[in-house]
Amino acid sequence: MSFPTHRPRRLRTTPAMRRLTAEHRLSASELILPAFIREGLTEPNPIASMPGVQQHTTDSLKRAASEAVALGVGGIMLFGIPAVRDAAGTASLDPDGVLNKAIRDVRAEVGDELVIMSDVCLDEFTDHGHCGVLDAHGYVDNDATLEIYGRMAVAQAEAGAHVLGPSGMMDGQIGVIRQALEDSGHTNTAVVAYAAKYASAFYGPFREAVDSQLKGDRRTYQMDAANRREAILEVELDLAEGADMVMVKPAMSYLDILADVAAMSSVPVAAYQISGEYSMIEAAAANGWIDRRAAITESVLGIKRAGANMVLTYWASELAGWLKES
């Protein structure tokens, strides 16, 4: 039971052999494209800290969705940036607001050929940048925020979202949203719970992408990077409240969490390859320090290998094109 009886290199001898014996493979249908739309734009607006990513107009967003369909991408996750914000994020509830209109426009463009997901969170809509409303002491009021999330969820379901993504990490958010959907007749609208979402230094470029107004941090509601067991508790609670899918975010620095969740979850598991992960690879590739295509492919494959059934990545369409070529 030792060398030379065992030579693991026998299964690495040729590209065909490596393809045959690969334990994990990437598929375009398992990729989800995050996309930003900003109210009032007449042309797409490039995001400086995320080369290749832009804030969309209605027309460019519809083109991106159609391209994703043509490439076999599984889904699109929509984020809206309103022209006017206030303390309660009321623009999030407007049926004609930027996000709800974008959901309708994309649904009209691609129908059911792409799973349309939408962000149920207030951070893009509040003038203070937090994911919920604040109490008199500046602390995010969990239960008051839940009431708004329920209304947001119904508005997005009515606009045509197939899947809602509550990302605010409020306690009880999945149960409240699920009940609001049931009460309003949206029984077939699914919920992907951002179940284990950590307070991370790697969100930086995303804040430019959504023109975040945040001062300070979100550590009173997003998870502490030091905690591992707590992620299982969060997932168990979301599953008990009716989550149809669960998510780990970020991916890169939390592959151990992803593996833990994948091992215990009874529903599909998503992972979000976030803006900082994207920007680091793009920056290193732009400097000639790494092979861009190889690094992108390897990074997403690593997330899949850790246990993700689906991956949110800003490279979804580009990677799907590469997979189609091969």
Secondary structure, DSSP 4 states (H G I P E B T S, - for coil): --TTT--GGGGGSSHHHHHHH-S----GGGEEEEEEEETT-SS-EE-TTSTT-EEE-HHHHHHHHHHHHHHT--EEEEEEE-S--BTT-GGGG-TTSHHHHHHHHHHHHHTTSSEEEEEE-STTTBSS--SS-B-TTS-B-HHHHHHHHHHHHHHHHHHT-SEEEE-S--TTHHHHHHHHHHHTT-TT-EEEEEEEEB--GGGHHHHHHTT----S--TTTSBPTT-SHHHHHHHHHHHHTT-SEEEEE-SGGGHHHHHHHHHH-SS-EEEE--HHHHHHHHHHHHTTSS-HHHHHHHHHHHHHHHT-SEEE-TTHHHHHHHHHH-
